[in-house]
């Protein structure tokens, strides 16, 4: 008798049905996502805003005072003034731009040892063997009677004039001169000084800064372990500013005849005078005014 009951479902159909259902669900999910996305814009997105830059003004340049005039600048300016005087040129009527400028001048001395004979008597080194001391001295000169300072100046208004000569005014060096010369069979006299610095004290002015014949002096003992101190060189340091003369000239030049080298003198104010070692520049003594 035939069996009319329904048989079990086909196994392949049972496997395909879940796959179809899963595919349909995935398609629906993708469609939902695509429908929710905003439409793509054909215009590019605007750039992000750039923060505004704040312009900071540059600080003003730092104005440093000019360096003090040295030996080279003073010698060159004096050489120009000397040449103009020798050529008979009239001095300029305008105020010399050197007036008011600071200067620092170093004058070497004691180059030949203490107690050595020298024409530069304003600065000297003396050795006292009994006391074993070395004394440095700088003696300002009394220049009120110099013709160069009397000619064309109202010297009656000047109560005193004290000055220092600049030795070897043809040299720019602050050091002792090099011994690069031969001893002549018939030596001649050294050249006289032709450049100087003078302080003019007007009548009735304070006498505190005047030396009135008093030298600047410094004494030091010679240590037993430093016998070479007797061969040390020294420098006289003159520091101040160019004061100039009443007529606006920074310096005056004059010559006895056309065959004489003109002598030029700056009118200055001194702020500091000092003695220092020539080897290391160490200050030994100073006077500030």
C-alpha positions as CSV (number, residue, x, y, z in Angstrom):
1,X,0.0,0.0,0.0
2,X,1.6,3.2,-1.0
3,X,2.8,5.8,1.7
4,X,1.0,9.1,0.9
5,X,2.6,11.0,3.9
6,X,4.7,14.1,2.9
7,X,8.4,13.5,3.0
8,X,11.0,15.6,4.7
9,X,11.9,18.9,3.0
10,X,14.8,19.0,0.7
11,X,18.1,19.8,2.6
12,X,19.3,22.3,-0.1
13,X,16.1,24.3,0.3
14,X,16.7,24.6,4.0
15,X,20.2,26.0,3.4
16,X,19.3,28.5,0.7
17,X,16.4,30.2,2.5
18,X,18.6,31.8,5.3
19,X,21.1,33.0,2.7
20,X,18.4,34.7,0.7
21,X,16.9,36.3,3.8
22,X,20.4,37.6,4.9
23,X,21.1,39.1,1.5
24,X,17.8,40.9,1.5
25,X,18.5,42.3,4.9
26,X,21.9,43.5,3.9
27,X,20.6,45.2,0.8
28,X,18.0,47.0,2.9
29,X,20.7,48.2,5.4
30,X,22.9,49.6,2.6
31,X,20.0,51.3,1.0
32,X,19.1,52.9,4.3
33,X,22.6,54.2,4.9
34,X,22.8,55.7,1.4
35,X,19.5,57.4,1.7
36,X,20.5,59.0,5.0
37,X,23.9,60.4,3.6
38,X,23.8,64.1,2.5
39,X,24.2,64.7,-1.1
40,X,27.8,65.4,-2.2
41,X,28.5,69.1,-2.9
42,X,30.3,70.1,-6.0
43,X,31.8,73.2,-4.3
44,X,35.0,72.8,-2.2
45,X,34.7,73.3,1.5
46,X,35.7,76.8,2.6
47,X,39.2,77.0,4.1
48,X,39.5,77.2,7.9
49,X,39.8,80.8,9.1
50,X,43.4,82.0,9.7
51,X,43.9,83.8,13.0
52,X,44.7,87.4,12.5
53,X,48.4,88.3,13.0
54,X,49.1,91.1,15.4
55,X,52.0,93.3,14.2
56,X,54.3,94.2,17.0
57,X,56.4,97.3,16.3
58,X,60.2,96.7,16.3
59,X,62.0,98.2,19.3
60,X,63.9,101.3,18.6
61,X,67.6,100.8,17.9
62,X,69.8,101.0,21.0
63,X,71.9,104.2,20.6
64,X,75.3,103.5,22.1
65,X,77.7,106.3,23.0
66,X,80.6,106.7,20.5
67,X,83.8,105.1,21.6
68,X,86.3,107.5,23.0
69,X,88.9,109.0,20.7
70,X,92.2,107.3,21.0
71,X,95.8,108.2,20.2
72,X,95.3,107.5,16.5
73,X,92.3,109.8,16.1
74,X,94.0,112.6,18.1
75,X,97.2,112.4,16.2
76,X,95.5,112.3,12.8
77,X,93.3,115.3,13.6
78,X,96.3,117.2,14.9
79,X,98.2,116.3,11.8
80,X,95.4,117.7,9.6
81,X,95.2,120.9,11.6
82,X,99.0,121.3,11.5
83,X,99.1,120.9,7.7
84,X,96.3,123.5,7.3
85,X,98.2,125.9,9.5
86,X,101.4,125.3,7.6
87,X,99.5,126.0,4.3
88,X,98.2,129.3,5.7
89,X,94.6,128.2,5.7
90,X,92.2,130.2,7.8
91,X,90.7,128.2,10.7
92,X,87.1,127.3,10.1
93,X,84.5,129.6,11.6
94,X,82.2,126.7,12.6
95,X,82.4,124.8,15.8
96,X,84.8,121.8,15.6
97,X,82.9,118.5,15.7
98,X,85.5,117.1,18.0
99,X,84.4,119.3,20.8
100,X,82.4,117.3,23.4
101,X,83.8,114.0,22.3
102,X,85.3,111.7,24.9
103,X,88.9,110.6,24.6
104,X,91.3,108.1,26.3
105,X,95.0,108.5,25.8
106,X,97.7,106.2,27.1
107,X,101.2,107.6,27.3
108,X,104.0,105.0,27.9
109,X,106.9,105.9,30.2
110,X,109.6,104.2,32.2
111,X,110.5,102.3,29.0
112,X,114.3,102.4,29.8
113,X,114.0,101.5,33.4
114,X,113.8,103.7,36.6
115,X,115.8,106.8,37.0
116,X,116.7,106.8,33.3
117,X,117.5,110.1,31.7
118,X,114.7,111.3,29.5
119,X,113.5,114.6,27.9
120,X,110.0,113.7,28.9
121,X,110.3,115.0,32.5
122,X,106.6,115.2,33.0
123,X,106.4,111.5,33.8
124,X,109.1,109.5,35.5
125,X,110.0,106.4,37.5
126,X,112.3,106.7,40.5
127,X,113.8,103.7,42.4
128,X,114.9,104.1,46.0
129,X,117.4,101.3,46.7
130,X,117.4,102.0,50.5
131,X,113.7,101.8,50.8
132,X,113.2,99.3,48.0
133,X,110.4,101.4,46.5
134,X,109.4,102.5,43.1
135,X,107.8,106.0,42.8
136,X,105.7,106.9,39.7
137,X,105.2,110.7,39.1
138,X,103.3,112.7,36.6
139,X,103.8,116.5,36.7
140,X,101.4,118.7,34.8
141,X,103.2,121.6,33.1
142,X,102.4,125.3,33.8
143,X,101.5,126.4,30.3
144,X,100.1,129.8,30.8
145,X,103.1,131.4,29.3
146,X,103.2,129.3,26.1
147,X,103.0,131.6,23.1
148,X,100.6,129.2,21.3
149,X,98.1,129.7,24.1
150,X,98.6,133.4,24.3
151,X,98.3,134.2,20.6
152,X,94.7,135.0,19.7
153,X,93.3,134.0,23.1
154,X,92.0,136.1,25.9
155,X,94.5,134.7,28.4
156,X,93.5,137.4,30.9
157,X,90.4,135.4,31.5
158,X,92.5,132.2,32.2
159,X,93.8,132.0,35.7
160,X,95.8,128.8,35.1
161,X,96.7,126.4,32.3
162,X,98.0,122.9,33.1
163,X,99.0,120.5,30.4
164,X,100.7,117.3,29.3
165,X,102.8,116.7,26.2
166,X,102.2,113.7,24.0
167,X,105.6,112.1,23.3
168,X,106.4,110.7,19.8
169,X,103.3,112.4,18.4
170,X,104.0,110.7,15.0
171,X,103.2,107.3,16.4
172,X,99.8,105.6,16.9
173,X,101.1,103.1,19.4
174,X,100.3,103.1,23.1
175,X,103.3,100.9,23.9
176,X,106.9,101.7,24.6
177,X,108.8,102.4,21.3
178,X,110.5,99.5,19.6
179,X,114.3,99.5,19.7
180,X,114.6,99.1,15.9
181,X,117.3,101.8,15.3
182,X,121.0,101.8,15.2
183,X,123.2,103.9,17.5
184,X,124.3,106.9,15.5
185,X,128.0,107.9,15.5
186,X,126.9,111.5,16.1
187,X,123.5,111.4,17.8
188,X,121.2,114.4,17.5
189,X,118.8,115.8,19.9
190,X,115.4,114.1,20.0
191,X,112.5,115.9,18.4
192,X,110.7,118.3,20.7
193,X,107.1,117.6,21.5
194,X,104.5,118.9,19.0
195,X,101.2,117.7,20.5
196,X,99.7,118.4,23.9
197,X,96.6,118.6,26.0
198,X,95.8,121.6,28.2
199,X,93.2,122.3,30.9
200,X,92.2,125.9,31.1
201,X,91.0,127.3,34.4
202,X,89.1,130.5,34.1
203,X,89.5,133.3,36.6
204,X,87.2,132.8,39.5
205,X,86.7,129.1,38.8
206,X,87.1,126.4,41.5
207,X,90.6,125.5,42.5
208,X,89.8,122.0,43.5
209,X,90.8,120.5,40.2
210,X,94.0,122.5,39.9
211,X,97.3,120.9,40.8
212,X,99.2,124.2,41.2
213,X,102.6,122.4,40.8
214,X,101.7,119.2,42.7
215,X,102.5,116.0,40.9
216,X,100.4,112.9,40.7
217,X,102.4,110.3,42.6
218,X,102.2,106.6,43.4
219,X,104.8,104.6,45.4
220,X,105.0,100.8,45.6
221,X,107.4,98.5,47.3
222,X,109.6,96.2,45.2
223,X,108.8,92.6,46.5
224,X,111.7,90.4,47.0
225,X,110.2,87.7,44.7
226,X,109.8,90.1,41.8
227,X,113.1,91.7,41.0
228,X,111.9,92.3,37.4
229,X,109.7,95.1,38.7
230,X,112.5,97.5,38.0
231,X,112.2,96.7,34.2
232,X,108.5,97.1,34.1
233,X,107.0,99.7,31.7
234,X,104.1,101.9,32.7
235,X,101.4,104.1,31.1
236,X,99.9,107.4,32.1
237,X,96.2,107.3,31.3
238,X,94.4,110.6,30.5
239,X,90.7,110.3,30.1
240,X,88.2,113.0,29.6
241,X,86.6,115.0,26.8
242,X,87.6,117.7,24.2
243,X,86.5,121.0,25.7
244,X,87.7,123.3,22.9
245,X,88.6,127.0,23.0
246,X,86.2,129.9,23.3
247,X,86.2,130.5,19.5
248,X,85.0,127.0,18.8
249,X,88.3,125.5,17.9
250,X,89.2,122.1,19.4
251,X,92.9,122.7,19.1
252,X,95.3,125.5,18.4
253,X,98.4,125.2,16.2
254,X,101.4,127.5,15.9
255,X,104.9,127.4,14.5
256,X,107.9,129.8,15.2
257,X,108.7,129.9,11.4
258,X,107.7,128.1,8.3
259,X,110.7,125.8,8.8
260,X,109.5,124.7,12.2
261,X,107.0,121.9,12.7
262,X,103.8,123.4,14.1
263,X,102.9,122.7,17.7
264,X,99.2,121.8,18.3
265,X,97.4,121.7,21.6
266,X,93.9,120.4,22.5
267,X,91.9,122.2,25.1
268,X,90.4,119.4,27.3
269,X,88.6,118.5,30.5
270,X,90.1,115.6,32.5
271,X,87.8,113.1,34.3
272,X,90.4,110.5,35.2
273,X,94.1,110.2,35.5
274,X,95.7,106.9,36.3
275,X,98.9,104.9,36.3
276,X,98.8,101.3,34.9
277,X,101.2,98.5,34.1
278,X,102.2,98.4,30.5
279,X,102.4,94.6,30.5
280,X,98.9,93.6,31.7
281,X,97.0,97.0,31.8
282,X,96.4,96.7,35.6
283,X,95.5,100.0,37.2
284,X,97.9,100.9,40.0
285,X,96.5,104.2,41.1
286,X,93.9,106.6,39.8
287,X,92.4,110.1,40.4
288,X,88.8,110.9,39.3
289,X,87.6,114.4,39.0
